[in-house]
Amino acid sequence: MKKEKPNKDNNNSPFKQFNFKFNFYWIYGIIFALLIGYQLLNSADLASNKLTQNEFNEILNENDIEQILIVNGDIAQLTIKSEALNTKDKYNKTKNPSVFGQTTPVYIYDFGDLQNFEQNLDKARTEFELDFDKDNTTRTSFFDSFLVWLPFIFIIGLWFFFMKRMSGGGGGGGGQIFNIGKSKAKLFDENTKVRTSFKDVAGLEGAKEEVQEIVDFLKHPDKYTNLGGKIPKGALLVGPPGTGKTLLAKAVAGEAGVPFFSLSGSDFVEMFVGVGASRVRDLFKQAAVKSPSIIFIDEIDAIGRARGKNSITGGNDERENTLNQLLTEMDGFGTDVNVIVLAATNRADVLDKALMRAGRFDRQIYVDLPDRNERKEIFEVHVKPLKMAKDVDLEFLSKQTPGFSGADIANVCNESALIAARKSKKSVHHQDFLDAVDRIVGGLEKKNKIITPKEKKTIAYHEAGHATVSWMLEHAAPLVKVTIVPRGKSLGAAWYLPEERQIVETDQMLDEMCATLGGRAAERVIFNRISTGALNDLEKVTRQARAIVSIYGLNDKIGNITYYDSSGQNEYSFTKPYSEHTAKAIDEEISKIIEKQYKRAIKILEENKTKLIALAEILVEKEVIFEGDLKTIFGPRPFYVEPEVVKKVVSAQKEDKPTVGKKVVSAPKEDKPEKENTEENPN
């Protein structure tokens, strides 16, 4: 009969309930416990009797002591003669001998002063003819030694702790001190695949095409090298924050199918000299081993700033050493490996020229803010996880969010879901998206903010002035809504929907300045006084006027000249690029432009004072007004000219003639709007 083997995986086994895991610190605990036990079991109190002075004198005078051992100059350890132990009963009442000590009973006598004790012993030896032996010794306990060495042990342990923390995260063997020069790059290969692909990147069509070509370089290099071409060494992703530069890099990692090293520019920076350059060498060494591969450095401006601009501490700058090593690795002797470097930054103007030259970063891929169509695509990506209602209009939302980046749109979608959940809705409605846009642009509503009736009236006329002037000017941005409900730091705000223009004419800038000054002009027309609520308006128009005069060359007196430096070199200069006479002329022209538009706004408001008052009263009552309220009070905008198609449709409707193949147009042209929020600062 075959004997069955016991099942080791039996769930009913009592050992299954205990899951012991060995820890190296257990050894330290066992050693410490043994030392404590040895000290306790071998202590003098367990191994001996403590004698009083009378008992000691009695034993001494009877000559029963074989040896007196003076320990540390204050304690006498007495050993009794074997004859006395066998003949005298009083020695049989001693304690049990020590586990680790002698078998002969030992007595302890604390004599106090050593000199007096030795004199008494010599006197007793002579008087009673004693034959005991005397000796001296010094003993130190384990705890005394431990306390002496404890500060040194603590300092050494603290040093190891900090060295381990400072080198934590380094590549190689667990980030120990000897691996501090290793690269901190995260490797994504066939074992750690990235799921992001180009399908997850909405918009950015031009940038995606160039990045896809880099992926094609790595997958099919022969396609380009057979014609004599060389694979680019690097590509730099440049653009405002939140436009999707890092997302494009993730898509490259998911699509390339080659090893992908990802790290930040700050990962090269360390407190130790030479560590940054060492990590650069190690990074490119790892990438060369796994060639073909991609290296992605996010926020490269942390180490790629122009050299010599901020060398206050001296020539031996750790950041410059790191940059020099990066320049050598990207294009130097022996850099014929198939490694492509991707980098991202929103400060390309501060990068070193040697880093930007062809042969290192051969391509600069500009990742711009999305336009209206791209914003719609981004909305379609971010609304997928949301439970949306049927009334959500993504086309309208894309028009309502000009100037928003991809990160801003993602924030809008998330904020709309939070707003809908706060209102206990089953799905996210269109109004929730609009509230989310208002929340992000203007801040959180503060309906409980204490505002006096006089202040509320002033704010209402201020915002009504903006709305009135913008309605009467041809090139001013169309109004979306006006509110006097405090949001964030502002006491009131007006939302506009300007065109997404590629170039701006002088008349358009002047109309925008006039509309911006409409709030302060309304306070002057109605109350014959002004307040501090126009600080944000004044800041905006001053910036626009200065751009007209000194940047765009649109002023007749200053002429066709610009003092704008696109390279950013003027930031490090302490002198102005123009003379004091020109500076005075610039200030005068800026003041003239602003005052002219201010008087123009006052004139428009005086001509429409009755309508301004009616609009302000509605705003005080409702706190929020929309475009329809302005149409009710002011009628159609005076400069608006209906297109011929609209005129034909209207005339055909009056004559009851059907219009076949004609499409009604509700606006003179299809604009690409850009949203702008005018906030009023009370300070």
C-alpha positions in Angstrom: 0.0 0.0 0.0 1.4 3.4 -1.0 1.8 5.8 1.8 0.3 9.2 1.2 2.4 12.2 1.8 1.1 14.8 4.1 -0.4 17.8 2.4 1.8 20.8 3.2 -0.9 23.2 2.0 -3.5 21.8 4.4 -5.6 24.8 5.5 -6.6 23.0 8.8 -3.0 23.0 10.0 -2.5 24.9 13.2 0.8 26.3 11.8 -1.2 28.1 9.1 -2.5 30.6 11.6 1.0 31.9 12.3 3.0 33.6 9.6 6.4 34.3 11.0 8.8 36.4 9.0 12.4 36.7 10.0 13.8 40.1 10.7 17.4 40.9 11.1 16.6 43.2 14.1 15.6 40.1 16.1 19.3 39.2 16.5 20.0 42.6 18.1 17.1 42.0 20.4 18.3 38.5 21.5 21.8 39.8 22.2 20.5 42.7 24.2 18.2 40.4 26.3 21.2 38.0 27.0 23.3 40.9 28.2 20.5 42.1 30.5 20.1 38.6 31.9 23.8 38.1 32.5 23.9 41.4 34.3 21.0 40.6 36.5 21.9 36.9 37.3 25.5 37.7 37.9 25.0 40.8 40.0 26.5 41.0 43.5 23.1 41.1 45.2 22.1 37.7 43.9 25.5 36.1 44.5 26.3 37.2 48.0 25.2 38.5 51.4 25.7 42.1 52.3 27.3 42.6 55.8 26.9 45.3 58.4 29.9 46.7 60.3 29.3 44.5 63.4 29.0 41.3 61.3 32.2 42.2 59.4 34.1 42.8 62.6 32.9 39.5 64.1 34.0 37.5 61.0 37.2 39.3 60.8 38.1 38.8 64.5 37.3 35.0 64.3 39.9 34.7 61.4 37.3 33.1 59.1 38.2 35.2 56.1 40.4 33.7 53.5 40.7 36.6 51.1 39.6 40.3 51.0 39.2 41.7 47.5 38.8 45.5 47.4 36.7 46.4 44.3 36.9 49.9 42.8 38.1 51.3 46.2 34.8 51.3 48.0 33.6 47.7 48.3 35.2 44.7 50.0 34.4 41.2 48.6 35.0 38.5 51.3 35.8 34.9 50.7 35.2 32.6 53.7 37.6 29.7 54.6 36.3 26.2 53.8 36.9 25.0 57.5 34.7 27.7 58.8 32.0 26.9 56.3 32.0 23.2 57.4 32.0 23.8 61.1 29.9 26.9 61.7 26.2 26.9 61.1 25.9 30.6 60.5 27.5 30.3 57.1 24.9 27.7 55.9 22.2 30.4 55.7 23.9 32.1 52.8 22.1 32.6 49.5 22.5 30.2 46.7 25.7 30.7 44.7 25.6 32.7 41.5 24.9 31.0 38.3 27.9 32.4 36.7 30.0 33.1 39.8 32.1 31.2 42.3 30.9 28.1 44.2 32.2 29.5 47.5 29.8 31.9 49.3 30.9 35.5 48.9 30.1 38.4 51.3 30.1 42.1 50.4 31.0 44.8 52.8 30.7 48.5 51.9 33.4 50.1 54.0 33.3 53.7 52.8 36.7 55.3 53.1 39.5 53.1 51.8 42.3 54.6 53.9 40.6 54.0 57.2 39.5 50.5 56.1 43.1 49.5 55.3 44.4 50.9 58.6 41.7 48.9 60.5 42.7 45.8 58.6 46.4 46.2 59.5 45.5 46.9 63.1 43.3 43.7 63.3 46.0 41.6 61.6 48.6 42.6 64.2 46.3 42.4 67.2 44.5 39.0 66.4 47.3 37.5 64.2 45.0 37.1 61.2 46.2 35.3 58.0 43.8 36.6 55.4 45.0 37.7 51.9 44.2 41.2 50.5 44.1 42.4 47.0 42.7 45.4 44.9 40.9 45.3 41.5 38.9 47.6 39.2 35.7 46.4 37.6 33.4 48.1 35.0 29.9 46.9 34.2 28.6 46.5 30.7 26.1 49.4 31.2 28.8 51.7 32.3 30.8 51.0 29.2 27.7 51.3 27.1 26.9 54.7 28.5 30.5 55.9 27.8 30.3 54.8 24.1 26.6 55.8 23.6 27.2 59.3 22.2 29.7 58.0 19.6 27.3 55.2 18.6 24.5 57.7 18.2 26.6 60.1 16.0 27.7 57.2 13.7 24.2 55.9 13.4 22.9 59.4 12.6 25.5 59.8 9.9 24.5 56.5 8.2 20.9 57.5 8.5 21.4 60.9 6.7 23.6 59.4 4.1 21.0 56.8 3.3 18.2 59.5 3.1 20.2 61.8 0.9 21.1 59.0 -1.5 17.6 57.5 -1.5 16.1 56.9 -4.9 19.5 56.5 -6.7 19.8 53.9 -9.3 21.5 50.6 -8.6 21.6 48.8 -5.3 18.8 50.3 -3.4 20.0 54.0 -3.4 22.9 53.6 -0.9 25.6 56.2 -0.5 27.9 54.6 -3.1 25.1 54.9 -5.7 24.4 58.6 -5.3 26.0 59.3 -8.7 23.6 56.9 -10.4 20.8 58.2 -12.6 17.3 58.6 -11.1 15.5 58.1 -14.4 12.5 55.8 -14.5 12.7 53.1 -17.2 9.7 52.1 -19.2 10.2 49.1 -21.4 8.4 45.9 -22.4 8.0 45.0 -18.7 6.5 48.4 -17.7 4.4 49.5 -20.6 2.8 52.9 -20.8 -0.9 52.8 -21.8 -1.0 56.4 -23.1 -1.1 56.6 -26.9 -1.6 59.3 -29.5 -5.3 58.6 -29.5 -5.4 60.0 -25.9 -3.9 63.3 -27.0 -6.7 65.6 -28.3 -5.8 68.5 -30.5 -2.1 69.4 -31.0 -2.2 68.0 -34.5 1.0 69.7 -35.7 2.9 68.7 -32.6 1.7 65.1 -32.9 2.8 64.8 -36.5 6.4 65.8 -35.6 6.5 63.6 -32.5 5.0 60.7 -34.5 7.9 61.1 -37.0 10.4 60.7 -34.2 8.7 57.4 -33.2 8.9 56.3 -36.9 12.7 57.1 -36.8 13.2 54.6 -34.1 10.9 51.9 -35.5 12.1 52.1 -39.2 15.6 53.8 -39.2 16.6 52.2 -42.5 13.8 54.1 -44.2 15.8 57.4 -43.6 19.4 56.2 -43.4 19.2 54.6 -46.8 18.8 58.0 -48.3 21.8 59.4 -46.4 19.8 61.1 -43.7 20.6 61.1 -40.0 18.2 60.5 -37.2 17.7 63.8 -35.1 19.5 63.9 -31.8 16.8 65.6 -29.9 13.5 67.5 -30.0 12.4 70.3 -27.6 8.7 70.7 -26.6 8.0 74.3 -25.9 4.8 75.9 -24.9 2.7 77.4 -22.1 2.0 75.4 -18.9 -0.8 72.8 -19.2 -0.8 72.5 -23.0 0.2 68.8 -23.0 4.0 68.6 -23.4 4.4 65.9 -20.8 1.3 64.1 -22.2 2.9 64.0 -25.6 6.0 62.5 -24.1 3.8 59.8 -22.4 2.3 59.1 -25.8 5.7 58.7 -27.3 6.6 56.2 -24.5 3.4 54.2 -25.3 3.8 54.2 -29.0 7.6 53.9 -29.6 8.1 50.3 -28.4 11.6 51.1 -27.3 13.1 51.7 -23.8 12.0 55.1 -22.5 13.9 56.9 -19.7 11.9 59.6 -18.0 13.2 62.1 -15.4 13.0 65.8 -14.4 15.7 68.4 -14.7 15.8 68.8 -11.0 16.8 65.1 -10.6 20.3 66.0 -11.7 20.7 68.6 -8.9 22.3 67.4 -5.7 24.1 68.9 -2.7 27.3 67.1 -3.6 29.7 68.5 -6.1 29.9 66.5 -9.4 26.8 64.4 -8.8 24.8 66.1 -11.6 27.5 65.4 -14.2 27.9 61.8 -12.9 24.1 61.2 -13.3 24.1 62.6 -16.8 26.9 60.2 -17.7 25.2 57.2 -16.1 21.9 58.1 -17.8 23.3 58.2 -21.3 25.3 55.0 -20.5 22.2 53.2 -19.6 20.4 54.5 -22.7 23.3 53.5 -25.0 23.2 49.9 -23.6 19.4 49.7 -24.5 19.8 51.5 -27.8 17.6 52.4 -29.7 16.0 54.3 -26.8 14.5 57.7 -25.8 15.4 60.0 -23.0 12.8 62.5 -21.8 13.9 65.4 -19.5 11.0 67.3 -18.2 11.5 71.0 -17.1 15.0 71.0 -18.6 15.4 74.7 -17.8 16.4 73.5 -14.3 19.8 72.6 -15.6 19.8 74.2 -19.1 19.8 77.9 -18.2 22.3 80.1 -20.1 25.7 79.9 -18.6 27.4 82.9 -17.0 24.2 84.8 -16.3 23.9 84.1 -12.6 27.4 83.1 -11.6 27.4 85.1 -8.4 29.0 82.3 -6.3 32.0 81.9 -8.7 33.0 79.9 -11.7 32.6 76.4 -10.3 28.9 76.2 -10.6 27.4 72.7 -10.2 24.5 73.5 -12.5 26.9 74.6 -15.3 29.0 71.4 -14.8 25.9 69.4 -15.3 24.9 71.3 -18.4 28.4 71.0 -19.8 28.2 67.2 -19.4 24.8 67.1 -21.0 26.1 69.1 -24.0 29.0 66.6 -24.4 26.8 63.6 -24.2 24.3 64.9 -26.7 26.8 65.9 -29.4 30.4 65.2 -28.7 33.1 62.6 -29.6 31.7 59.1 -29.6 28.0 60.0 -29.6 27.0 57.8 -32.5 24.5 55.7 -30.6 20.8 55.7 -31.6 19.5 57.7 -28.6 16.9 60.5 -29.0 16.5 63.1 -26.3 13.1 64.7 -25.8 12.8 67.7 -23.5 10.0 70.0 -22.3 10.0 73.5 -21.0 7.9 76.6 -20.9 11.0 78.9 -20.6 12.8 78.3 -23.8 14.1 81.9 -23.8 16.4 81.2 -20.8 18.0 78.1 -22.3 21.7 78.1 -23.3 22.4 78.7 -27.0 24.7 75.8 -27.2 21.9 73.5 -26.0 19.5 74.9 -28.6 21.7 74.5 -31.6 21.2 72.0 -34.4 22.9 68.7 -33.6 21.6 68.7 -30.1 18.0 69.8 -30.2 17.4 69.6 -33.9 13.7 70.4 -33.6 11.7 72.8 -31.6 8.1 71.6 -31.4 5.8 74.5 -30.2 2.8 73.3 -28.3 0.4 76.2 -28.3 -2.8 76.8 -26.5 -5.7 75.0 -28.3 -8.1 76.8 -30.7 -11.8 76.4 -30.6 -11.9 73.1 -32.6 -9.1 71.6 -30.5 -10.8 72.6 -27.3 -13.9 70.7 -28.4 -11.7 67.6 -29.0 -10.2 68.0 -25.6 -13.6 68.4 -24.0 -14.7 65.1 -25.7 -11.7 63.3 -24.1 -12.3 64.6 -20.6 -16.1 64.2 -20.5 -15.9 60.4 -21.2 -15.8 59.4 -17.5 -18.6 61.9 -16.6 -22.3 61.1 -16.5 -23.6 63.9 -18.7 -27.1 65.1 -19.3 -28.4 65.5 -22.8 -28.4 69.3 -22.6 -24.6 69.6 -22.6 -23.4 71.5 -25.6 -19.6 70.9 -26.1 -19.5 73.3 -29.1 -20.8 76.1 -27.0 -18.4 75.2 -24.2 -15.5 75.3 -26.6 -16.5 78.9 -27.5 -16.9 79.8 -23.8 -13.3 78.8 -22.9 -10.9 80.8 -25.1 -7.4 80.9 -23.8 -7.9 77.7 -21.8 -5.2 75.1 -21.9 -5.8 71.3 -21.9 -5.2 71.2 -18.1 -7.7 74.0 -17.6 -10.3 72.1 -19.6 -9.7 69.0 -17.6 -10.2 71.1 -14.4 -13.5 72.5 -15.8 -14.8 69.0 -16.4 -13.8 67.8 -13.0 -15.2 71.0 -11.3 -18.5 70.6 -13.1 -18.9 67.1 -11.7 -18.1 68.3 -8.2 -20.7 71.1 -8.6 -23.3 68.7 -9.8 -22.6 66.3 -6.9 -22.8 69.3 -4.5 -26.3 69.9 -5.8 -27.2 66.2 -5.5 -27.8 65.8 -9.2 -27.9 62.5 -11.0 -25.9 63.8 -14.0 -23.8 66.8 -15.0 -25.8 69.4 -16.8 -24.8 72.2 -19.1 -25.2 74.9 -16.4 -22.8 73.0 -14.2 -20.1 73.4 -16.8 -20.9 77.1 -17.1 -20.7 77.4 -13.3 -17.4 75.6 -13.4 -16.0 78.0 -15.9 -17.1 81.0 -13.8 -15.6 79.3 -10.7 -12.2 78.8 -12.3 -12.0 82.2 -14.0 -13.6 84.5 -11.4 -13.2 82.4 -8.2 -15.8 81.2 -5.7 -18.9 83.2 -5.1 -19.1 85.0 -1.8 -22.8 85.9 -1.4 -22.4 86.4 2.3 -19.7 89.1 2.0 -20.8 92.2 3.8 -21.4 95.0 1.3 -23.2 98.2 2.1 -26.1 99.4 -0.1 -24.0 102.4 -1.2 -21.1 100.1 -2.2 -23.5 97.7 -4.0 -24.9 100.7 -6.0 -21.4 101.9 -6.9 -20.4 98.4 -8.1 -23.6 98.1 -10.1 -23.0 101.3 -12.0 -19.4 100.4 -12.5 -20.2 97.1 -14.2 -23.1 98.7 -16.1 -20.6 101.2 -17.4 -18.5 98.4 -18.8 -21.5 96.8 -20.4 -22.8 100.0 -22.0 -19.5 101.2 -23.5 -18.7 97.7 -24.9 -22.2 97.5 -26.4 -21.7 100.8 -28.2 -18.3 100.2 -29.6 -17.7 98.2 -32.8 -14.5 96.4 -32.0 -15.3 95.8 -28.3 -15.7 92.2 -27.3 -19.3 90.9 -27.1 -20.7 90.7 -23.6 -21.6 87.4 -22.1 -22.8 88.4 -18.7 -22.2 90.9 -15.9 -22.5 90.2 -12.2 -22.1 92.1 -9.0 -21.8 89.0 -6.8 -18.4 89.0 -5.2 -16.0 86.3 -6.6 -12.6 85.8 -5.1 -10.9 89.2 -4.6 -13.3 91.0 -7.0 -16.5 92.7 -6.0 -17.9 92.4 -9.5 -17.0 91.0 -12.9 -17.9 91.1 -16.6 -17.5 88.2 -18.9 -16.7 88.9 -22.6 -16.2 86.7 -25.7 -13.7 88.4 -27.9 -12.5 87.1 -31.2 -9.5 84.8 -31.4 -7.4 87.1 -33.6 -3.9 86.4 -34.9 -3.3 90.1 -35.5 -4.8 93.1 -33.7 -5.4 96.5 -35.3 -5.1 99.8 -33.5 -8.8 100.6 -33.5 -9.5 97.2 -31.9 -7.0 97.9 -29.0 -8.4 101.4 -28.5 -12.0 100.2 -28.3 -11.0 97.6 -25.8 -9.3 100.2 -23.7 -12.3 102.5 -23.8 -14.6 99.6 -22.7 -12.3 98.8 -19.9 -12.4 102.4 -18.7 -16.2 102.4 -18.9 -16.5 101.4 -15.2 -14.6 104.4 -13.9 -16.3 106.7 -16.4 -19.7 105.6 -15.2 -18.8 106.5 -11.6 -17.8 110.0 -12.8 -20.9 110.5 -14.8 -23.4 109.2 -12.2 -21.8 110.1 -8.8 -19.3 112.8 -10.0 -16.6 111.0 -8.0 -14.4 107.9 -8.5 -13.3 105.0 -6.2 -10.5 102.6 -5.9 -12.5 99.8 -7.6 -10.9 100.4 -11.0 -7.4 99.3 -10.0 -7.6 96.2 -12.2 -8.9 98.3 -15.1 -6.2 100.9 -14.8 -3.5 98.2 -14.7 -4.9 96.6 -17.9 -5.2 99.8 -19.9 -1.8 101.0 -18.9 -0.3 97.7 -20.1 -2.2 98.0 -23.4 -1.2 101.6 -23.9 2.5 100.8 -23.2 2.3 98.0 -25.7 0.9 100.4 -28.3 3.7 102.9 -27.8 6.8 100.9 -27.0 6.2 97.4 -28.4 4.1 97.4 -31.5 5.2 100.8 -32.9 1.6 102.0 -33.4 2.2 105.6 -32.0 2.9 108.4 -34.5 5.2 110.4 -32.2 7.4 107.5 -31.1 7.4 106.1 -34.6 7.9 102.7 -36.1 10.2 101.4 -33.4 10.0 98.7 -30.8 11.8 98.3 -27.5 10.7 94.7 -27.0 13.4 92.0 -26.7 12.1 88.6 -27.5 15.4 86.9 -26.4 14.9 88.1 -22.8 18.4 89.5 -22.5 17.0 92.8 -21.1 16.0 91.1 -17.9 19.7 91.0 -16.9 20.4 94.6 -17.9 20.2 97.5 -15.5 19.8 100.1 -18.3 16.9 101.0 -20.5 17.1 100.5 -24.3 16.1 104.2 -24.8 17.2 107.6 -23.5 15.6 109.7 -20.8 14.1 112.0 -23.4 12.5 109.0 -25.1 11.3 107.6 -21.8 9.6 111.0 -21.1 7.9 111.0 -24.5 6.7 107.4 -24.0 5.1 108.3 -20.6 3.4 111.3 -22.2 2.0 109.3 -25.1 0.8 106.6 -22.8 -1.0 109.2 -20.7 -2.5 110.8 -23.7 -3.9 107.6 -25.1 -5.5 106.6 -21.8 -7.0 110.0 -21.1 -8.4 110.2 -24.6 -10.2 106.9 -24.3 -11.4 107.9 -20.8 -13.0 111.0 -22.2 -14.5 109.0 -25.0 -16.1 106.6 -22.6 -17.6 109.5 -20.6 -19.1 110.9 -23.8 -20.7 107.6 -24.7 -22.2 107.2 -21.2 -23.5 110.8 -21.1 -25.3 110.2 -24.4 -26.8 107.0 -23.0 -27.2 108.0 -19.4 -30.9 107.0 -19.2 -30.2 103.5 -20.5 -27.2 103.3 -18.2 -29.3 104.0 -15.2 -32.0 101.5 -16.3 -29.4 98.8 -16.8 -27.8 99.5 -13.4 -31.1 99.3 -11.6 -31.8 95.9 -13.2 -28.3 94.8 -12.1 -28.9 95.9 -8.5 -32.2 93.9 -8.5 -31.1 90.7 -10.2 -27.3 90.9 -9.4 -26.7 89.1 -12.8 -27.6 90.3 -16.3 -27.1 88.7 -19.7 -26.8 89.8 -23.3 -30.6 89.7 -23.6 -31.1 92.3 -21.0 -28.8 94.7 -23.0 -30.8 94.0 -26.2 -34.0 94.9 -24.3 -32.7 98.2 -23.1 -30.3 99.3 -25.9 -31.7 97.5 -28.9 -29.4 96.0 -31.6 -25.8 97.1 -31.6 -25.6 100.3 -33.7 -22.7 99.2 -35.9 -24.2 95.7 -36.7 -24.9 95.2 -40.4 -26.8 92.2 -41.4 -25.3 90.1 -44.2 -27.0 89.9 -47.5 -28.1 86.3 -46.8 -29.9 87.4 -43.7 -31.6 90.2 -45.5 -32.9 87.9 -48.3 -34.2 85.4 -45.7 -36.0 88.2 -43.8 -37.6 89.6 -47.0 -38.6 86.2 -48.2 -40.3 85.5 -44.9 -42.3 88.8 -45.2 -43.4 87.9 -48.7 -44.2 84.3 -47.6 -41.7 82.9 -50.1 -39.8 79.7 -49.2 -36.1 80.0 -49.1 -34.5 76.9 -50.6 -30.9 76.2 -50.1 -30.4 79.3 -48.0 -28.9 79.0 -44.5 -29.8 81.6 -41.9 -26.6 83.2 -40.5 -26.9 84.6 -37.0 -23.5 86.4 -37.0 -21.6 88.4 -39.6 -18.7 86.0 -39.5 -17.6 82.9 -37.7 -15.3 84.2 -34.9 -12.8 82.3 -32.9 -13.6 83.8 -29.5 -11.2 84.4 -26.7 -12.6 84.7 -23.3 -11.6 87.5 -21.0 -12.6 88.3 -17.4 -12.6 91.8 -16.2 -12.2 91.8 -12.4 -12.7 94.8 -10.2 -10.2 95.2 -7.4 -11.5 97.2 -4.4 -8.0 98.0 -3.2 
